[in-house]
Amino acid sequence: MTMPWHPIDLPSLQLGLLHRLVRQARPCDEVTEFHGSLRWAEFLLERSGGRLRPADYVEVGSDSIFHGLGDWVFSGVLYDDPDWGTARLRDYAAARGVFIDTALAMRPYAAGFIARCATEVLAAEPDVVGFTTTFMQNVASLALARELKRRRPGLAVVFGGSNCDGPMGHALHRNHPFVDHVVRGEGEYAFPALLRHLDQGTPPADVPGLCWWDGHTSRANPETRRTVAPADIPSPDYDQWQTALEASPVVEYVHPKLVVEGARGCWWGEKHHCTFCGLNGSSMAFRAKPGERLWDEIDRLVRRHRILDVVTVDNIIDMAYFRDFLPRVVDSGWDLRLHYEVKSNLTRDQLGLLGRSGTVHIQPGIESLGSRVLDLMDKGVTGARNVRTLRECENHSLTCSWNLLYGFPGETAEDYEPVIDQLPALVHLQPPSGAHRIQLERFSPHFTDPDLGFGKRRPAAMYGHVYDLPEDELADLVYLFDTEDAGIGGPVERRLKEAVAQWRAGHPHSRLEYEEEAADREGEGALLVHDRRHGRPHTTHRFTGWAAAALRHLEDGRTEPALHRLLTADGHDVPSGTLTAWLHRALALGLLFRDGRTYVSLPTWDAPVRLPDGAGVTG
């Protein structure tokens, strides 16, 4: 089962995989899914008389993930106290300016929901109940598990998922005796092995990574370095999810999407683990399904469910997919809408192929537009390249989601000020969600190596209104940690946040577009640049000859000497001083972005239709 706060427009990949896995390994077993997130959205809609809608679910479940509001909603049920943690939450919110009214309005419904869930689950007379838990699913899952065991003590309760990886899984197990087993790491091999032990009534001491009770002692079996091979990862089964969604009153509020998995791990992280990133936990090793198999899975799911939006959960695209998967999508002729995580140094042709394949949304992990800060992250990309990616996303109608991160040990104001000064010129390109100070994540290099600059750490303050546990147990249980601030602060931090806010405000009304003017009688054409950016006078710039050629060459990013060599090769005799003056003028007009010695041209060849922020959310 999957409990709040799983996104209600998506099926649970974990449930879909485990359902198919159990059916394959144990064909005589009956598998019943319980979509608790969908049920919670229904329950709120019903019990509140329509006041608490799916948009409110998203506000608490997704938008407030770094404040723990979703977990707090169910903490009172877990600890048998409707007021548990409320005072601490109010103090926390007041100190940080966090809006909590929606979460406060939801909490009175939590106990009734857990009671209803327990009744429905037990009515199916299960032998084993499995919970998948990621991010803010822990407390709702624990609250229901506790109620299930209270009503039926002999029931076997199993937890798994990202919240159970490494020491987190053992801490979850030993602090909650009503959880019988915790699967740490991938479940394809461990879960069937555990079910065999439950059948036989034998101690599961040989199941790698499993936590289990030996009398009153919580045992944690050694974890394995073995990863699940792509051939052993089943194709998900979403039949029960679709049946539940189509029968739900919530269906009119959401735009459902399918979820697929092409790869696990991160091929970049295997070589250069981004210093701030805790994703993948103990399973960094990159493995990918062949492109033909991934397409066959998508083909089957789309035909079966009649849903064209497809979200891939891969942390990074397998570069082989540009040869053996995306061309298949293009050739299919299907009007798919794909969502993909990619690396930000993709070429123009690769981004073009994504656009032609029906990919509409990418997360390229841009993170910063300053090369030195990107080096501190170990991102393996430059600020100039990231700006090129933003520009090409406009050219290929790709929605690009990204965050601008700061707060890295060793960064200085000098790393940010040249970037901040140029942000107004980028207002026609897709802005970040905001400028955010990094958090310390378990499994990240910043966490595992205190010498990188974060020697002091403690469980994040938000867990104080989520769990009634001592700090030493929280230190093993939680994913996010508070630590001393590093990097920029004060006036530079404020300038960065203000500049990003202005970028976000001005973006919907901004354009900076090329137009090729027809050649005159002498055969010479011109390159027009129509500047319709927020905060600048609307004008059109006209470039001919070497200046037009220079703008085109700078689409790929060049240093001044490299640009001069290219122009010379084109037959343009441009004195170096003239070129220097032109670059300075184009930079002052905001037609170029400068990253160190590299210049990148900013005009686009296309400008996709833009919706206002939040236009896709139904209230």
C-alpha positions in Angstrom: 0.0 0.0 0.0 1.0 3.6 -0.5 0.0 6.2 2.0 -0.1 10.0 1.8 1.7 11.9 0.5 2.3 10.1 -2.8 1.3 12.4 -5.8 -2.4 11.6 -6.6 -1.9 12.1 -10.3 0.6 9.2 -10.5 0.4 5.5 -9.9 2.9 4.1 -7.4 5.7 2.6 -9.3 6.7 0.6 -6.2 3.2 -0.9 -5.9 3.1 -1.6 -9.6 6.5 -3.4 -9.5 5.8 -5.4 -6.4 2.4 -6.4 -7.6 3.9 -7.9 -10.8 6.8 -9.4 -8.9 4.6 -11.3 -6.4 2.3 -12.5 -9.2 5.3 -13.8 -11.1 7.0 -15.4 -8.1 3.8 -16.6 -6.3 1.0 -17.0 -8.9 -1.3 -18.6 -6.3 -1.2 -15.5 -4.0 -3.9 -12.8 -4.2 -2.5 -9.3 -4.4 -4.7 -6.3 -3.4 -3.4 -2.8 -3.6 -4.5 0.0 -1.3 -4.0 3.5 -2.7 -4.1 5.5 0.5 -3.0 8.8 -1.0 -6.0 8.7 -3.3 -8.2 7.7 -0.5 -6.9 10.6 1.7 -7.7 13.1 -1.0 -11.2 11.6 -1.3 -11.7 11.6 2.4 -10.7 15.3 2.8 -13.0 16.3 -0.1 -15.9 14.4 1.4 -15.5 15.2 5.1 -14.7 18.9 4.5 -17.7 19.4 2.3 -15.4 20.3 -0.6 -13.3 22.9 1.2 -10.1 20.8 1.2 -9.5 19.9 -2.4 -6.7 18.1 -4.3 -4.8 21.4 -4.7 -4.6 21.6 -0.9 -3.3 18.1 -0.9 -0.5 19.2 -3.2 0.2 22.2 -1.1 0.8 20.1 2.0 2.1 17.0 0.4 4.6 18.4 -2.2 5.1 22.1 -1.6 5.8 21.7 2.1 8.1 18.7 2.0 11.0 20.5 3.6 8.9 21.6 6.6 7.4 18.2 7.4 3.8 19.4 7.4 2.4 16.3 5.8 4.0 14.0 8.4 2.8 16.3 11.2 -0.8 16.0 10.0 -0.6 12.3 11.0 1.7 12.6 14.1 -1.2 13.1 16.4 -2.7 9.8 15.3 0.6 7.9 15.7 1.1 9.3 19.2 -2.6 9.2 20.3 -2.7 12.9 21.0 -4.6 15.3 18.7 -2.5 18.2 19.9 0.8 16.5 19.7 3.6 18.7 18.2 1.2 21.6 17.5 2.9 24.1 19.7 6.3 23.2 18.2 4.9 23.5 14.7 3.5 26.9 15.4 6.9 28.1 16.8 8.7 26.6 13.8 6.4 28.2 11.3 6.5 31.6 13.0 10.3 31.7 13.0 10.4 30.8 9.3 7.3 32.4 7.8 5.8 29.1 6.9 2.1 29.0 6.0 0.5 26.1 8.0 -3.3 26.9 7.9 -4.0 24.2 5.4 -2.2 21.5 7.4 -4.0 22.7 10.6 -7.3 22.3 8.8 -6.5 18.8 7.7 -5.3 17.3 11.0 -8.7 16.9 12.6 -9.6 14.4 9.8 -6.5 12.2 10.2 -7.7 9.9 13.0 -11.0 9.1 11.2 -9.1 8.4 8.0 -6.7 6.0 9.7 -9.6 4.2 11.3 -11.4 3.9 8.0 -8.2 2.6 6.2 -7.7 0.0 8.9 -11.2 -1.3 8.5 -11.0 -1.5 4.7 -7.6 -3.2 4.7 -8.5 -5.8 7.3 -11.8 -6.5 5.5 -9.7 -8.2 2.8 -8.3 -10.6 5.4 -4.6 -10.2 4.4 -1.8 -12.3 5.7 0.9 -9.7 4.9 0.5 -5.9 4.6 3.4 -4.1 2.9 4.0 -0.3 3.0 6.2 1.6 0.6 7.5 4.8 2.1 9.4 7.7 0.5 9.8 11.3 1.7 6.7 12.2 3.8 5.0 8.8 3.8 6.5 7.6 7.1 4.1 8.9 9.7 0.9 8.1 7.9 2.2 4.6 7.2 3.3 4.1 10.8 0.0 5.4 12.1 -1.9 2.9 10.0 0.5 0.0 10.7 0.1 0.6 14.5 -3.7 0.5 14.2 -3.6 -2.6 12.0 -1.5 -4.5 14.6 -3.6 -3.2 17.4 -6.7 -4.8 15.8 -5.0 -7.9 14.4 -1.7 -8.6 16.2 -0.9 -11.7 14.1 -0.8 -9.7 10.9 2.7 -9.4 9.3 3.6 -5.8 8.6 6.5 -5.0 6.2 8.0 -1.6 5.3 10.3 -0.8 2.4 11.2 2.1 0.1 13.7 5.0 0.1 12.9 6.0 3.7 14.2 2.5 4.8 17.6 2.7 3.2 20.7 2.1 5.3 20.5 3.2 9.0 17.1 4.8 8.4 15.5 1.3 8.0 17.0 -0.1 11.2 16.0 3.0 13.2 12.4 2.9 11.9 12.2 -0.8 12.8 13.7 -0.7 16.4 11.6 2.3 17.4 8.3 0.9 16.1 7.7 -2.6 17.5 4.5 -2.9 15.4 6.6 -3.0 12.3 7.6 -6.7 11.9 10.0 -6.4 9.0 11.9 -3.6 7.1 13.4 -4.2 3.7 16.4 -2.0 3.3 17.5 -1.3 -0.3 15.9 -2.8 -3.5 13.1 -5.2 -2.9 13.0 -7.5 -6.0 15.2 -10.2 -4.4 14.5 -9.5 -0.7 10.7 -9.4 -0.7 10.0 -12.8 -2.2 12.7 -14.3 0.0 11.0 -12.8 3.1 7.6 -14.2 2.0 9.1 -17.7 1.8 10.3 -17.3 5.4 6.9 -16.1 6.5 5.3 -19.2 4.8 7.7 -21.5 6.5 7.7 -19.7 9.9 11.5 -19.5 9.9 13.8 -16.6 11.0 14.8 -14.5 7.9 18.4 -14.2 9.0 19.7 -14.9 5.5 17.7 -12.1 3.7 20.3 -9.4 3.0 19.5 -6.0 4.6 16.3 -7.2 6.3 15.4 -5.9 9.7 13.4 -8.4 11.8 12.4 -9.1 15.4 14.3 -11.8 17.3 12.1 -12.0 20.3 12.3 -8.4 21.6 15.6 -7.6 19.8 15.6 -5.8 16.5 18.0 -7.5 14.1 19.5 -5.9 11.0 21.0 -8.3 8.5 24.1 -7.1 6.7 23.3 -5.2 3.6 24.4 -6.6 0.2 26.4 -4.9 -2.5 24.5 -6.8 -5.1 22.2 -4.7 -7.2 19.1 -5.8 -9.0 19.8 -6.5 -12.7 17.6 -4.7 -15.2 16.4 -8.1 -16.5 15.0 -8.8 -13.0 13.0 -5.6 -12.8 9.4 -6.3 -13.8 7.2 -4.1 -15.8 4.7 -2.4 -13.5 1.0 -3.4 -13.2 -1.3 -0.4 -12.9 -4.7 -2.0 -13.4 -5.9 -1.7 -9.8 -4.7 1.9 -9.7 -6.6 2.9 -12.8 -9.7 1.2 -11.5 -9.5 3.1 -8.2 -8.8 6.4 -9.9 -11.6 6.2 -12.4 -14.1 5.4 -9.6 -12.9 8.3 -7.5 -14.4 11.8 -7.2 -10.9 13.1 -7.3 -10.5 12.1 -10.9 -12.0 15.3 -12.1 -9.3 17.3 -10.3 -6.2 15.6 -11.7 -4.5 14.9 -15.0 -3.3 11.3 -14.6 0.1 10.2 -15.8 1.9 6.9 -16.1 5.2 6.1 -14.4 8.0 4.1 -15.9 11.6 3.2 -15.0 14.3 2.8 -17.6 17.3 2.9 -15.3 18.5 2.9 -11.7 21.4 4.6 -10.1 23.4 7.5 -11.7 26.2 7.0 -14.2 27.6 10.5 -13.4 27.4 9.9 -9.7 29.4 6.7 -10.0 32.4 8.8 -11.2 31.6 12.2 -9.7 29.0 12.2 -6.9 27.5 15.7 -6.8 28.5 16.9 -3.4 25.0 17.9 -2.2 23.0 15.0 -3.6 21.7 12.2 -1.4 19.6 10.5 -4.0 20.2 6.8 -4.8 21.2 6.1 -1.2 23.1 2.9 -1.1 22.4 2.0 -4.8 24.5 4.4 -6.9 25.5 1.7 -9.5 23.9 2.6 -12.8 21.9 0.0 -14.7 19.5 0.5 -17.6 17.0 -1.5 -19.5 17.7 -1.8 -23.2 15.8 0.9 -25.1 13.8 -1.6 -27.0 12.5 -3.1 -23.8 11.7 0.3 -22.3 9.7 1.2 -25.4 7.8 -2.1 -25.3 6.8 -1.4 -21.7 5.6 2.1 -22.5 3.8 0.8 -25.6 2.0 -1.8 -23.4 1.1 0.7 -20.6 -0.2 3.4 -23.0 -2.3 1.0 -25.0 -3.7 -0.6 -21.8 -4.5 2.6 -19.9 -5.1 5.1 -22.7 -2.9 7.7 -21.0 -0.3 9.6 -23.0 1.6 11.4 -20.3 4.5 9.3 -19.2 6.9 10.2 -16.3 10.2 8.5 -16.1 11.7 8.2 -12.6 15.3 7.7 -13.8 17.7 10.0 -11.9 19.6 10.5 -15.2 18.9 9.4 -18.8 20.9 6.6 -20.2 22.8 8.2 -23.1 22.2 5.0 -25.2 18.5 6.0 -25.2 19.4 8.7 -27.8 20.2 5.9 -30.1 17.9 3.0 -29.2 14.9 4.5 -27.4 14.0 8.1 -28.4 14.2 7.3 -32.1 11.6 4.6 -31.5 9.3 7.1 -29.8 9.7 9.5 -32.8 9.0 6.7 -35.3 5.9 5.6 -33.4 4.1 8.7 -34.4 2.3 8.7 -31.0 1.5 12.0 -29.3 3.2 11.1 -26.1 4.2 13.7 -23.5 7.3 12.5 -21.7 8.9 13.8 -18.6 12.6 13.1 -18.1 15.6 13.8 -15.9 18.7 14.5 -17.9 22.2 16.0 -17.6 22.5 19.7 -18.4 25.3 19.3 -21.0 23.2 17.7 -23.7 23.9 18.9 -27.2 21.5 20.9 -29.3 20.8 17.8 -31.4 20.1 15.7 -28.3 17.7 18.3 -27.0 16.1 18.5 -30.4 15.6 14.7 -30.4 13.9 15.0 -27.0 11.6 17.6 -28.3 10.7 15.6 -31.4 10.1 12.5 -29.3 7.3 14.2 -27.4 9.3 15.0 -24.3 7.7 18.1 -22.9 9.3 18.4 -19.5 12.9 17.9 -18.4 14.8 18.3 -15.2 18.4 18.9 -16.3 20.0 19.5 -12.8 21.3 23.0 -13.8 21.7 24.1 -10.2 23.9 27.2 -11.0 25.0 29.5 -13.7 28.5 30.1 -12.2 31.3 27.8 -13.3 33.3 27.9 -10.0 30.2 27.0 -7.9 29.4 24.2 -10.3 33.0 23.0 -9.8 32.3 23.0 -6.0 29.3 20.8 -6.7 31.4 18.5 -8.9 28.7 18.9 -11.6 31.0 18.5 -14.6 29.5 21.4 -16.5 30.0 25.1 -16.9 27.7 28.1 -16.4 27.9 28.9 -20.1 26.7 25.4 -21.0 23.8 25.7 -18.6 22.7 28.9 -20.2 22.9 27.2 -23.6 20.7 24.5 -22.3 18.1 27.0 -21.1 18.1 28.7 -24.5 17.8 25.4 -26.4 14.8 24.4 -24.2 13.0 27.5 -25.6 14.0 26.5 -29.1 12.6 23.0 -28.7 9.5 23.8 -26.5 10.9 21.9 -23.5 9.6 22.9 -20.1 12.7 23.0 -17.9 12.5 22.6 -14.1 15.5 23.6 -12.0 16.6 25.1 -8.8 19.3 27.7 -8.2 21.4 26.4 -5.3 23.9 28.2 -3.1 25.6 27.8 0.2 28.5 25.6 -0.8 31.7 25.6 1.3 34.3 27.7 -0.4 32.0 29.9 -2.5 32.4 33.6 -2.4 30.5 36.8 -3.3 32.8 37.1 -6.3 31.4 33.8 -7.6 27.9 35.2 -7.7 28.0 38.9 -8.4 28.9 38.7 -12.1 26.0 36.2 -12.5 23.5 38.3 -10.5 24.4 41.3 -12.7 23.5 39.3 -15.8 20.2 37.7 -14.6 18.0 40.5 -16.0 19.3 39.6 -19.5 18.0 36.0 -19.0 14.5 37.0 -18.2 13.2 35.4 -21.5 14.6 32.0 -20.5 13.0 29.7 -18.0 13.8 30.7 -14.5 14.6 28.5 -11.5 11.9 27.6 -9.0 13.8 29.9 -6.6 17.2 30.5 -5.1 17.6 27.9 -2.3 20.3 27.3 0.3 21.4 23.7 0.1 20.3 21.3 2.8 22.5 18.5 4.2 21.1 15.2 2.8 22.0 11.8 4.1 24.2 9.7 1.7 25.5 12.9 0.0 29.3 13.5 0.0 28.7 16.6 2.2 27.2 14.2 4.7 29.6 11.3 4.5 32.7 13.5 4.4 32.7 16.2 7.1 36.0 17.5 5.7 34.0 19.0 2.8 32.8 21.7 5.2 29.8 20.5 7.2 31.4 19.0 10.3 28.5 19.9 12.6 25.1 18.4 11.9 21.9 17.5 13.7 18.5 16.3 12.5 16.6 19.1 10.8 14.5 21.2 13.0 11.3 20.1 11.3 11.5 16.6 12.7 10.9 18.1 16.2 7.2 18.4 15.3 7.1 15.1 13.4 8.6 12.4 15.7 8.6 11.8 19.5 12.1 10.3 19.5 15.4 11.3 21.1 17.9 13.0 18.9 20.3 10.1 18.7 17.5 8.0 17.2 16.4 10.7 14.9 20.1 11.0 13.7 19.7 7.5 12.2 16.1 7.8 11.1 15.9 11.0 9.1 17.1 12.2 5.7 17.6 15.9 6.2 20.0 17.6 8.6 20.7 21.1 9.8 24.2 22.4 9.8 26.1 25.6 9.9 25.6 27.9 6.9 28.4 28.0 4.4 29.1 30.2 1.4 27.4 33.4 0.7 25.0 35.3 3.0 24.0 38.8 3.8 23.6 41.3 1.0 24.8 38.9 -1.7 22.2 36.3 -0.7 19.5 38.9 -0.7 20.5 40.2 -4.1 20.5 36.7 -5.5 17.0 35.9 -4.1 15.6 39.3 -5.3 17.1 38.9 -8.8 15.6 35.4 -9.1 12.2 36.7 -7.9 12.3 39.4 -10.6 13.3 36.9 -13.2 10.3 34.8 -12.3 8.0 37.8 -12.4 9.2 39.1 -15.7 9.5 35.8 -17.6 5.9 35.3 -18.8 6.1 38.6 -20.7 9.6 38.4 -22.1 10.9 37.4 -25.6 14.3 37.8 -27.3 14.0 36.2 -30.7 15.9 35.9 -33.9 14.4 36.6 -37.4 16.3 36.2 -40.6 15.7 39.1 -43.0 15.6 38.3 -46.7 18.7 39.1 -48.8 18.8 42.4 -50.6 19.7 42.9 -54.2 23.4 42.5 -53.4 22.6 39.1 -51.9 23.3 40.2 -48.3 20.8 39.2 -45.7 20.5 40.4 -42.1 19.9 38.9 -38.7 17.2 40.7 -36.7 16.9 40.3 -32.9 13.6 41.4 -31.5 14.0 42.4 -27.9 10.8 42.2 -26.0 12.2 41.5 -22.5 10.7 42.8 -19.3 12.6 45.7 -17.9 14.1 46.8 -21.2 12.9 49.1 -24.0 11.3 47.1 -26.8 13.6 47.4 -29.8 14.9 45.4 -32.8 18.6 45.1 -33.4 19.9 44.5 -37.0 23.1 42.6 -37.6 24.9 42.0 -40.9 28.1 40.5 -42.2 30.6 39.3 -39.6 28.4 40.6 -36.6 25.6 38.3 -37.7 28.0 35.4 -38.1 29.5 36.2 -34.7 26.1 35.9 -33.0 25.5 32.6 -34.7 28.9 31.2 -33.7 28.3 32.2 -30.1 25.3 30.0 -29.9 27.7 27.2 -29.0 29.7 29.4 -26.6 33.1 30.7 -27.5 36.0 32.6 -26.1 37.0 35.8 -27.9 40.1 34.2 -29.5 38.1 31.2 -30.7 35.4 33.4 -32.1 38.1 35.4 -34.0 39.5 32.3 -35.5 36.1 31.2 -36.7 35.3 34.5 -38.3 38.7 34.6 -40.0 38.0 31.1 -41.4 34.7 32.4 -42.7 36.5 35.0 -44.7 35.8 37.9 -42.3 38.7 40.3 -41.6 37.8 41.6 -38.2 40.5 43.5 -36.2 40.7 42.1 -32.7 40.0 45.5 -31.2 36.9 45.9 -33.2 35.7 42.4 -32.1 36.4 43.3 -28.5 34.4 46.5 -28.7 31.5 44.6 -30.4 31.5 41.9 -27.7 31.3 44.6 -24.9 28.5 46.3 -26.7 26.5 43.1 -27.3 27.1 42.2 -23.6 25.8 45.6 -22.5 22.7 45.1 -24.6 22.0 41.8 -22.9 22.4 39.8 -26.1 25.3 37.7 -24.6 26.0 36.0 -21.3 29.6 35.9 -20.1 30.9 33.1 -18.0 34.6 33.8 -17.3 36.2 34.1 -20.8 33.3 32.4 -22.6 30.5 34.3 -24.3 27.1 32.7 -25.2 24.4 34.3 -27.4 21.0 34.6 -25.8 18.4 35.1 -28.5 16.2 32.1 -29.4 14.8 30.9 -32.6 11.4 30.1 -31.1 9.2 31.1 -28.2 6.8 28.5 -27.0 3.4 29.3 -25.6 3.7 30.1 -21.9 1.1 29.5 -19.1 1.0 31.5 -15.9 2.6 30.0 -12.9 0.3 27.3 -11.4 -2.0 27.2 -14.4 -1.9 23.5 -14.5 -3.2 23.0 -10.9 -6.9 22.5 -10.5 -8.3 23.8 -7.3 
